[in-house]
Amino acid sequence: MASFVIEGGHQLSGEITPQGAKNEALQVICAVLLTEEPVTITNIPAIRDVHKLIELLRGMGVKITQNTTDSYTFQAGNIDLDYLKSDAFRQQSQTIRGSIMIAGPLLARFGEVYMPRPGGDKIGRRRLDTHFVGLNKLGADFQFDPKESAFTAKTKSLKGNTMLLEEASVTGTANVLMGAVLAKGTTKIYNAACEPYLQQLSRMLVKMGAKIEGIASNLLTIEGVDKLDGCDHRCLPDMIEVGSFIGMAAMTQSEITIKNAGVEHLGIIPRSFEKLGIAFKFKGDDIYIPEQSRYEVEKFIDGSILTIDDAPWPGLTPDLLSIMLVIATQANGSVVIHQKMFESRLFFVDKLIDMGAQIILCDPHRATVIGLNRANKLRSTVMTSPDIRAGVALLIAALSADGVSQIHNIEQIDRGYQNIDLRLNNLGAKITRME
């Protein structure tokens, strides 16, 4: 198990470019299974979860060529469906959540899929019902084997249908969408997720020959086609990394420019940071964050305490709440962080309390943060990363703390952030990776 040793208290400065979007990359890489033609995807982040998915597809028989550091060409001409029942596939698929999104493409193109329960962050219950109920409405017959902890699905032919998703699940919508593009007839998906990553997946599928209407809305209408062609596609910048860098600059009182941030795709994220008092400027597609000695939390119009909560797009992504919670510890003012989707995601706050933060964990979903207004810097400590986003939140805390901190289990951070230690050290951070 690897660790970071962080010498806190250093200001950062310079320019940093966000990696390609992790959540988009996982979706569009699964979509290559829909065609036997070559698909080239660029701006793919070099992170553990993406590399594991690429290796999973390679094991299934997909021909994969790495063109550059962030560019790959995939050709799914000959897929070995028997590989899905191998120990190697089980082992690989259970380590990443994104593996579930091969279900829609395989059912659409080959009529069957075998899927061990996928892995991912341990942040509470993460239901798969939306995926399977949606694909079932397209004509797939699902069976769950509790002994094998695996799903089997078969269909003679997927057929278009009208459905209302129980939740606006991003990966669930992606799976159903990828099944529907090759289904016979018309599919209407109400309460569809419409995050930028879903928009990107939809536009990539249209380039491949799919017929999709309602992109960027919560009603998708798909007219099934007989086959899809290859295409070229580029992933967006990762908006979670952009948010992480904004928070990091504020906490460390640093002057940073985030280059090529994909500003038009950030939605409510910039405004959410403004509510915490963080100043920044847009310069074209760049974000400039000046050095800030203090930042003050807004109140609601009636004077009541600010609440920041997550919601389906265009609401605030839950992936940024851990970062915002950490930022609030040094703000002037108090804020309630309400994590609606995952009941275990706030449990990392005990590490911040050990560092001197004033946080009341109200229940598994809510925490009240009393900002210290930099009156007392956080203390260094030894901690363990429980998941990707909490891991980076703890890294931000350690960078702003007095003394030397250690973070163990940084493999969790590596799952979502590309060479984060090297990139931050280039800005002036003091992070040492210990294997």
N, C-alpha and C positions, 0 to 999 in steps of 0.2 A: 504494500500500500504506500503510495507516494504522498508527500507532504509539501506544503509551502512554508518557508520561514520568511516572515515579513517584518522588516524594520520600518515602523510607522513614523509619522510626523514629517514626511518629506512632501514638499509641494511638487506637483507635476507641471509640465509645460510642453507645448508643441502640438503637433497634428497627429490624428489617428483616424484610420479608415475602418468602418465596420465591415465585418465579414459578410458573406452571403447569408441569407435567412435560413436558419436551421429548419424551422417548421415548414417552410415552402419546399426546401430541398427534399425532405422526406416524402412529401406528396408527389412532386413531379418525377422523382426517381421511380416511385412505384408505378406511375402512369406509363413508363416505357414498356411495361408488360402488355399494353393494349395493342401493340403493333409489332409486326416482324421487320419493319423498316428501321434504319438507324435514327437515333434521336441524340442530338448533342446538347448538353446542358452546361452552361458556364456560370461562374461565380458561386460554385459549390463550396461550402465551408469545409476546411480540413479538420473535422472534429470526430470524436469517437462514434457517436450515434450514426452519423452519415457513413463513415467508413464501414461500420458493421452492416448497415443496410446494403451497401454496395457489394460487400463480400457475400451476403445472403443471396443476392441476385446472381452473383457469379456462380455460386454453388448450384443454383437452379438451371444453369446453362446459358445465361445471358452473356453474350460477348461484350466485354468492356475494355475500352481503350482510354487510357489517361493521356489527354493531349497536352495539358499544362497542369500546373499546380491545382487550378480550380476548374478545369474543363475536362469533361468525360463524354465519350460517345458510347451509347448503349445500343445493342441490337439483340432483341429477344426473339430470334428466329426459331430456335429449338429449345423448348422448355421441358425439363425432366420433372414431371409431376410426382414421380416416385420419391424424388429427393425430399419432398415435403414431409414424408414420414420417417426420415432418417434421424438418428441421434444428433448428427451435426446440425441439421436444420432446427431441431427443437432447441438445442443449446444456443444457437445464434438468435433465433426469433424471440426467445424469452428474455433477452437482455435489452431490447429496445421496444418502446411503445409503437413506433412507426411501422413495425412489421405488420400490424393489423391491416394496413392499407393495401396489401397485396390481394386481399380477399375479393374486392370488387373487380379489379382487372382480370384476375384468373377466372372468376365465375363468368364474366362477360365473354372472354375469349375461349376458354376451355371447358366451361360448364362444371368445374369442380375445384374444391380447395380443401386442404387439411391445415388447420391453424392451431398450434398450441397457444395457450393464453399468453399474450404478450407481456413484456416487462415494462421498464420505465421507472420514473420517480415514485418513491413511496410517500405520497402526499395525501393519502386518503383513498376512498373508493373512486374508481374511475370506470363507470359502467360502459359495457359494450352493446347494450340493448339497442341504441340508436342505429349502430352499424347493421346488426343482424335483422332487426325488425324492418328496416328500410330495404335491405337486399331480399328479404323474404317477400315483401310486397312486389318485388320485381320477378318473383317466381322461384327463388332459391329455397331449398328445403334444408334447414339447419338441424343438426343434432349436437348435443354437448355430452361428452364422456367425462364424468367427474373423476373417474379413476385416472384417466390420462390427462385430465385438465386440458382438453383440446376440443376444438370445434371441427365438425365435418359439414360441408355444404355441397349440394349438387343441384343441377338444373339441366333440363333438356334444352331450354332456351329462355333467356331472360326476356320479359315482356314489359313494356311501358305501363306505368300506373300513376295514379295521383295519390300523394301521401302528405301527411302533416307530421313532421318530426317532433317527437316529444321534447327534445331539447335542441338548441341550435349548436350542435356539436360540430367542431371544425373537421376533425378526422372522420366523424360519422358522415357528414355531408360529402366529404371528398370521396369516401368509399362508395356511397350510393350514386354519386355523380359519375364516377368512373364505370360503374356497372351499367348505368342508364345510357351512356353514349353508344353502346353496341347492342342495346336491347331493341326488340322489335316494337315499333310504335312510339307513342308520346308519353313522356314522364313529366309530371309536375311535382316539384318539391317545395312545399310550404314550410316556413320557419327554417329555411336553409341558413347556415352560417354564411357570412359575406365578408369575412376578414380579407385583407389584401392577399394573403396566401391562397385563399380559395379563388379570388379573382385571377391570380396568376395561373393557377392550375386550369381554370376555365379557359383562359386565353390561349394557353398552350394546347389544350384539347381542340380548340377551334382551329388553330394552325394545323393540327393533324387531320382536320376534316370533320370534326364533330359539329353538331348544330345545337347551340346553346343560346337561349335568350334569358335576359334578366340578370346578367352578370353584374355584381356589386349590389344586388338587392336580395331580399330574403325569400323571393319566389323565383326558382329556376325552372325553365321549361326546356326540355331536352327532346329533340327528335332523333331517334336512334338511326344509326347508319350501319352499313354492312361491314365496313372496314375502316381503319385509320392508317394514315401515312406517317412518315417520319417528319421531324422538324428540328429547328434550332430554338433554344430557349435560354434566357438569362434570368437568374434569381435576383430578387430585390435585396437591398441591404437589410441586415437583421435589425428590426426596430427594437428588439429587446436589448441588443448590444448598444444601440444608440442611447436608449434610456439609462442603461447601466453607466455609460460614460458621462452623461449629464449629472447623474447622482454622484459619481466618483469625483468629478471636478468640484462640485459644491462642498462635499465633505472634506476634501483635502485643501480647500481654498486655492484651487489651481486655475490657471488660464489655459484652456484647451480649445482647439478647433476640431470638430468632427467633420471630416471630409466626406463628400458624396453620401450624405445621410439618408437620401430618399425622402426628403421633407414632405413631398406631396402625399406620401403614403402613411404618415405618422398619425393621422387622425387626431384624437383627443389627447394623445400622450404629451405634447408640449404644454398644453393648457394645464394638465394635471401637475406637472412640475412647477408651473407658475404659481399654482395654489399653495405650494410649499415655500414660495418666496424666492425661487431660483431664477436668476436673470440670465438671459441669453439672447442672441440675435441670429436671424437667418441671413446668410450671405449667399444668395443663389441656392445651391443644394447643400451648402455647408452650414454647420451650426457653431457659432462662436460663444463660448462660455467664459466670461471674465472672472478674474479672481474676486471672491466675495468673502468679506470678513464675517458677515452674518446674513441670515435670510429669515424672513418672518412669515409664519403661516397665516394665510387668510382666514377670516371667519365668514360664516354665512351672513346674509343681509340682516337677519334678525339678531345677530350677535352670538349665535350658538356655535359650538365647537365644530370644526371642519371634519367631515367624514369623507374618506377616499375609499371607494369600493370598486370591485370589478364587475364587468357586465359583458355580454356578447357584443361584438363590433356593431355599431361604432362606439360602444362603451370601452372602458379601459381594460386592457388585457390583464388577466390575473398573474401573468409571468413577471410583471413589474412591481407587484405589491410588496414583495420582500425587499426590493431595493428602496422603495419609497419609505418603508418602515424604518430602515436604517438611517436614511437621510433626515427623517423627522426627529431623530434622537438629538441632533445638534441644532435644530431650528429654534427660533424664538416663538413659542406657542405650543399648543397641544393639538393632536389630531387623532381621530379614530380610524384605524385601518380595518376594513371589513372585507375579509376574504370569503366570498360566498360559495365558491365552487368546490374547494378542497379543504376538508376539516383537519388535516394534519400539517398544513403548509406553514402555520405560524408557530409551530412548536420549537423552532430554532431560537426564539426570543430569549430563552434562558441563558444562551451564550452571551447575548448582548447585555442582559442584566448583570451577568458576572463581570462584564467590562465597565459597568457603572451607568448603563442606560437606565432611564426611569420609564418602565413599561409595565402596564397592568394587562395581563392576558385575561380578558373578560370571559371568554369561552373559546372552543376550538376555532371559531371563525372570526373573532374580533379581538383587537388589541388597542388599548389607549396608550399613546406615546406622549409623554410630557417632555417637550423640548428643553434642552439644557442651555440653549443660546451660547454654546461654547464656553460656559462658565467652568465646566469641568470636562477635560478631554477624556475620551474613553481610555480604559486601561488595557494593556496587552494581556493576552491569555493564550491558553491552548484549547483548541476546539476541533470538532469534526464536521465536515460538510455532509448534511443529510440528503441534499438534492442539488440540482444544477443552480437554481435561482437563489436559494438560501446560501449556497456556497459562495456565490459572487457577492451577495450582500455581506457575508462575514468577511470576505476579502476587502471590501470597501471599508468596513469598520476597522479592520486591522491596519489599513493604509493610513487612516486618520488617527490612530491610537498612539499613545506614548509607549515607547519600548518595543520589544520584539515579540511577535505573536507567532503561533504555529497553527496551521490548518491541516488536519489529516484527511484522508480519503478524497484527495483532490481529483481523483478519476471522475468524480461526479461533476466537477467544474469542467474538466476536459471534454465531457460529453457534449457541452453546448458552447464552449468558448475556445476559439482557435489560438493556440500559443499565447494565452492571455498574459503569462508572466513575462515573456520576451517583449511583447508589444507594450506593456506598461513600463517595463524597465527602460525602454527607449524614450519614455516620457520623463524619466527620473525616479521611478519607483525603485525600491530595494527589495526584490522578491527573489528568493533562492529556492529552486526545486530540489527536494531531497528524495531520491528513489529508495 
